[in-house]
């Protein structure tokens, strides 16, 4: 008697935690063998002897590209996987790196590819290879890659700059498509609500505020048949004073100053802030200024029509002088009560700490809405100066990390002078 053999299809999780499309597995793979295969994929090539499991096909190919990055050898630091004498790494060959970049895009989803690219830049010193156009065309573009390219901007040869700009342009365009519509809708609503008028058109009446303002003018109405009633009575509010929303105006209603720390750790924040700066600058009801700083201060407002130009005008790295940057911003404020200043920094101050805090206090006392963001990215708060964050919080400018999706709500609250929507408020400094 013959026994039918079936080929089963399994869904696997690769070593990076992502689900891999179903593939044909060997017939009747024993559970122990499958478990060993998974451990072998997780632990890497140095575990081959201990697991006694040999990889074949796509598993072997995936293991090869992982071992080139995370195995022993070049770029390895203490505590990382692989302790044997076997050499690993991608070497200095550009064609080899290009093939490796192609391989990881074949075997892993985009989110994992971006993580592996960042690890390769950090562990194997591939930053220099990004100065070659062929490499830039092979990588998966994301915000972190843009940050790396900006840090290499000054060392980039002319033959590579156009390719680099194309990569940055793609990321910026994608961000604008994702962020622009909601930012405009949220801030336009906030600007309309912030401009109250006393003679509104019917469609512009703010009924909630109008009713509250005229409750003293409440009149009791007689019963419909003219007879007195002992039960509940009806009445009406006579709206002697109407309160309405302000609408379109040719002049800017609010001034916004984005003051961005361009130290190396703030790369992702610089990218997002530049995109938001361009969106805000395109709104005629806002007057937007963009200032970047390290130990020097640069005003990039005249380049806000193109965020790519803004990004290539930054110089990531260097020290930090927040006090000098705030002094410049303060000197450009002409309408304190209608101004929102957004400081984006990890608050490691290399300048004069007490002067920085005095400037913030002076701006707030004059009516400026001051917002402190430790980061404007999806990664949460970076390492930051907790003492400075606590001091700013005591001045009424709490410091917190902000995601790009939350930023429009933060700006809307600042424009309307409402409490800021601080995420996980109890965990903030």
Phi, psi and omega in degrees: 000136180260148180252127180293136178251128181249150176256118182263152180253128183238148173261125186245162172249125183285173184297344180268004177091007181261149178283131180260143180304147181303137178230159180287121180264164179297145181301130174054050178295123180298144180305320180296321180294320178295321178295318178296321179299317180295316178297322179297320179293322181288317187278339176092182188297329183292348180263004186302317182291320184287328180272336182066024184246125178259133181266148178223166174059224184295327177301316180295321180294316178298318179297324180296315181289328176291319182292327178298329181265315188253000179283184179288163175111217188303137177080359186281138176239167183302136176091357181269164186296141177097114181234003181279183181274357183293134181274139177225175179125172183260355179069194183255009184277119179299317177301322179297317179294319180299319178294319180297317178299322177293321181296314183293330177288336178285319189265342187230153177289165187304318182298322179287322178302317181296321178296315182294323177298316180296318178297321180295320179296318182285316189274326188248006176064045183270004183303319181298327181290340177289351176279358178259129182305324182297324180290317181297327180288340184266342187277162175270114187283134174206180185300321183291322176296320177301317178301318178296316180297321179295323179292337179264004189306313185291335180268358187281127178290158183300327182294340183260338188299321181294320177295318179298318179297323179295320178295313180296320180300319181298314180296315181298316180298319178297319179295318180298318179299323183283327191255337191293310188298315181291322178299314180298312183298315182295314184285325176298319176298317180294320179294321177297316183288333183282343182254091181276140178233154186264350178231065184282155168291162185304317183289346182259005182289131172271095189294323180299312180290324180296315180296315180299321182288342185243016180300332179293344181262026180289131179240136175277133182262143177289163178298153183303326183268004177087358181268154178288148178236147180259350181270210181295142178252161176249160180202184180211157175259125178272110184280084178292329181234120179266140175239130184225169176281141170282146181243207190305141179216149180279342181260155180289132180274329183224149173255134179239131177241116175263116182247109194244124173288124182253029172293160188305325183289348185258018187304310181297322179296322178298318181297308181297317182296324179294320178295313178297322178301318179295320179295314180296321181294335180279354179267118188291342179277359176239142170251112190250134175238137180241120181236128175245152184208153161230253169271346174249167182237131180232128177265115183253021184301322183289354178252009187292345178289345178222102182298337177294319176297322178299312183296320179283354174268357178268160177227094183292142179109180179091187182277194183217128175228085183293322182301315180297318180297315180293327177298319178295314180299317181299323181291343182261001181274123179246340180230077187306318184292342181245026184239137174242122176253126179245111176265122179246107187197155172276001171070015173281096188273125175262354180266217184263108187299311184297322179294322178301312181294324178295323179294317179298316180298319180294319179296316180294322179295331180278352178111358180291136172274117186248125181241132178244118178247122178290335178197150172237082185197179179267008189259359183083183183288133175281186170297134183212167181278105184293328181294316179293322179298317179295321180295320178292322177300322179294336178273000182089019177235070184301139182260130181205157176279146185227133175278156177303325181291333180275339187305315178302322179293323177296315180294320179298317179297319179295319180296319180275358179061041175260165173301140182287142178282078184281123179288141178048056188305323183292342181266355181281157179292000000 
